[in-house]
């Protein structure tokens, strides 16, 4: 599935786009799981009487991480054929699931998300030790556009040269920030069912959703090497538990496939 040219461009530029790679049935299935995850998160926030929970803003943006623990059926996608081919094609013979989260935006100015690297969150907010970059698969569950707040990415040759940059917390953005310059980046206007694959050292941001519909995406992250916490290097840093997926090019987990 991942060609030599795609692998080369991923290493050189920090990202590739796999347009409409998911079947309609798998896409519909993921959309339903996403809706369930948002309902679960919103209900929990309402029951606590809170409107802000970390980077979650009730009715405005949701980051539902680790929902596979609530619905084990997600493993059929996370460890399925498509993600096995993508992750091994870009990371090599050893792969483990690092994290998975649904990201959903409503119509609100605070639904935008500032320039950051995913490893910037891991190190400067999560307390992870410095590490080799992992793989982020940003899965479009809706048609993505500038109007509904799709992501923009800065290639390695545009900024950073593939290095991890220092990040800081911005109260106004309610988010970590790793870049505040004027580079616009490349806008990822892709149809639903597409996957933007980028390095956790790739700087990216997302815009404000200006439409009346929720904008849904699913972020799945895989790593080739384990890493720990700054204050406890022996304790594995992996929001979804560091689940082994592929070892020596052989799949450790091979669940029942989703219908195509």
C-alpha positions in Angstrom: 0.0 0.0 0.0 2.8 2.4 0.9 5.1 2.9 -2.2 8.8 3.6 -2.0 8.1 7.1 -3.3 5.5 7.8 -0.6 8.0 6.5 2.0 10.7 8.8 0.6 8.4 11.8 0.6 7.2 11.1 4.2 10.8 11.0 5.4 11.8 14.1 3.4 8.8 16.3 3.9 7.2 14.9 7.1 3.8 14.0 5.6 1.9 12.2 2.8 -1.8 12.2 1.8 -3.7 8.9 1.1 -6.8 10.1 -0.6 -10.1 8.2 -0.1 -8.3 5.1 1.1 -11.1 3.9 3.3 -14.1 2.0 1.9 -17.6 3.6 2.3 -18.6 0.9 4.8 -15.6 1.4 7.0 -16.0 5.2 6.9 -19.6 4.9 7.9 -18.7 2.6 10.8 -16.0 5.0 12.1 -18.4 7.9 11.8 -20.9 6.1 14.1 -18.1 5.2 16.6 -17.1 8.9 16.6 -20.6 10.1 17.3 -20.8 7.6 20.2 -17.5 8.9 21.6 -18.6 12.5 21.5 -21.9 11.7 23.2 -20.0 9.9 25.9 -17.5 12.7 26.5 -20.2 15.5 26.5 -22.4 13.6 28.9 -19.5 13.2 31.3 -18.7 16.9 31.2 -22.3 17.8 31.7 -22.7 15.5 34.7 -19.7 17.2 36.3 -21.1 20.6 35.6 -18.0 21.7 33.6 -17.5 23.4 30.3 -13.8 22.9 29.9 -11.8 19.8 30.6 -8.1 20.2 29.5 -8.3 20.9 25.8 -12.0 19.8 25.6 -14.6 22.6 25.3 -18.2 21.6 25.7 -20.1 22.0 22.5 -17.1 23.5 20.7 -14.4 20.9 20.4 -13.8 17.4 21.7 -10.7 15.3 22.0 -11.8 11.8 23.1 -8.7 9.9 23.7 -8.5 6.1 24.4 -12.1 5.4 23.5 -11.1 1.9 22.6 -11.3 1.1 26.3 -15.0 2.0 26.1 -15.6 0.1 22.9 -13.2 -2.7 22.1 -14.7 -3.0 18.6 -12.4 -0.2 17.6 -9.6 -2.7 17.7 -11.0 -4.2 14.5 -10.0 -1.0 12.7 -6.9 0.0 14.7 -5.2 -3.4 14.2 -6.8 -4.2 10.8 -5.3 -4.6 7.4 -5.3 -1.0 6.3 -3.6 0.4 9.4 -1.2 -2.5 9.4 0.0 -1.7 5.9 0.2 2.0 6.5 2.0 1.8 9.8 4.5 -0.9 8.8 5.1 0.8 5.5 6.1 4.1 7.2 7.6 2.8 10.4 9.2 -0.5 9.5 9.1 -4.0 11.1 8.2 -3.0 14.7 4.9 -1.1 15.4 2.9 -0.5 18.5 -0.3 1.5 19.0 0.6 4.7 20.8 -2.7 6.6 21.0 -6.1 7.0 19.4 -8.5 9.9 19.7 -11.6 11.3 18.0 -11.3 15.1 17.4 -14.5 16.9 16.7 -15.2 20.6 16.2 -18.3 22.6 16.4 -19.0 26.1 15.1 -17.0 28.4 17.3 -13.9 30.5 17.2 -12.2 28.4 19.9 -12.6 25.3 17.8 -9.3 26.3 16.0 -6.1 24.7 17.2 -2.7 26.4 17.2 0.5 25.4 15.5 2.0 22.4 17.3 3.9 19.1 16.9 2.3 16.1 18.5 5.5 15.3 20.2 5.4 18.8 21.6 2.3 17.8 23.6 4.0 14.6 24.6 7.1 16.2 26.0 6.0 19.7 27.2 2.6 18.8 28.5 2.5 15.0 29.0 6.0 14.8 30.6 7.4 12.3 28.1 11.1 12.0 27.7 12.7 13.1 24.4 12.0 10.4 21.8 12.1 9.4 18.2 9.1 10.7 16.2 6.1 8.5 16.0 3.4 8.4 13.2 0.2 10.3 13.3 -2.6 9.1 11.0 -5.2 11.9 10.7 -8.3 10.3 9.3 -11.0 12.6 7.7 -14.4 11.4 8.8 -16.1 14.3 6.9 -15.1 16.1 3.7 -12.4 18.6 4.9 -12.2 22.2 3.9 -11.0 25.6 5.0 -14.6 26.4 6.0 -14.9 23.5 8.5 -11.5 23.9 10.0 -9.3 21.3 8.3 -5.6 21.0 9.2 -2.6 22.7 7.6 0.9 21.3 7.8 4.3 22.8 7.5 6.7 20.4 5.7 10.2 19.8 7.1 11.8 22.1 4.5 9.4 24.9 5.3 10.0 24.8 9.1 11.9 22.9 11.7 13.8 20.5 9.4 12.3 17.6 11.3 13.3 18.8 14.8 11.2 19.0 17.9 10.6 22.6 18.9 9.9 24.0 22.4 6.2 24.4 23.1 4.3 26.6 25.6 0.8 26.8 26.9 -1.4 29.6 25.6 -4.4 30.4 27.8 -6.3 32.3 25.1 -6.0 29.3 22.7 -6.4 26.8 25.5 -3.7 24.8 23.7 0.0 24.2 23.4 1.8 26.4 20.8 5.1 25.5 19.0 5.1 28.1 16.3 3.7 31.7 16.0 5.2 32.8 12.7 3.5 33.7 9.4 4.0 30.6 7.3 0.5 29.5 6.1 1.4 25.8 5.5 -0.4 23.5 3.1 -4.1 23.2 3.6 -5.4 19.6 3.7 -8.7 19.8 1.8 -9.4 16.1 1.4 -12.6 14.1 1.0 -14.0 11.9 3.8 -12.2 8.5 4.0 -8.7 10.1 3.3 -5.8 9.8 5.7 -3.1 12.4 6.2 0.0 10.6 7.6 2.6 12.8 9.3 5.5 12.7 11.7 4.9 13.7 15.3 7.7 16.3 14.6 5.6 17.8 11.8 4.2 21.2 12.7 0.4 21.5 12.0 -2.6 23.4 13.0 -6.4 23.4 12.3 -8.7 26.3 11.6 -12.1 27.4 13.0 -15.2 25.5 11.9 -17.4 28.1 10.3 -20.1 25.7 9.2 -23.2 24.5 11.1 -22.1 20.9 11.0 -19.7 19.1 13.3 -16.3 18.4 11.7 -15.1 14.9 12.6 -11.7 13.3 12.5 -10.0 10.3 14.0 -6.4 10.5 15.0 -4.5 7.2 15.3 -0.8 7.2 16.3 1.7 4.4 16.0 5.3 4.2 17.2 8.3 2.1 16.3 10.2 2.5 19.6 8.9 2.7 23.2 9.8 5.7 25.4 9.2 6.7 29.0 8.5 9.7 31.2 11.1 12.3 32.0 10.8 11.5 35.8 10.4 7.8 35.3 12.1 6.5 32.1 11.1 2.9 32.9 7.4 3.7 32.9 6.1 3.5 29.3 4.6 6.7 27.9 1.7 5.6 25.7 -1.8 7.1 26.2 -3.4 3.9 24.8 -1.2 1.6 26.7 1.6 0.9 24.2 -0.1 -2.1 22.6 2.2 -4.3 20.5 0.9 -4.5 17.0 3.7 -5.7 14.7 7.0 -7.4 15.7 9.7 -8.6 13.2 7.2 -7.7 10.4 4.7 -10.2 11.9 1.3 -9.0 13.3 0.8 -9.7 17.0 -2.8 -8.8 16.8 -5.1 -9.7 13.9 -8.8 -9.1 14.8 -11.9 -10.0 12.9 -11.9 -7.6 9.9 -14.5 -5.0 9.4 -17.0 -5.6 6.4 -16.0 -3.8 3.2 
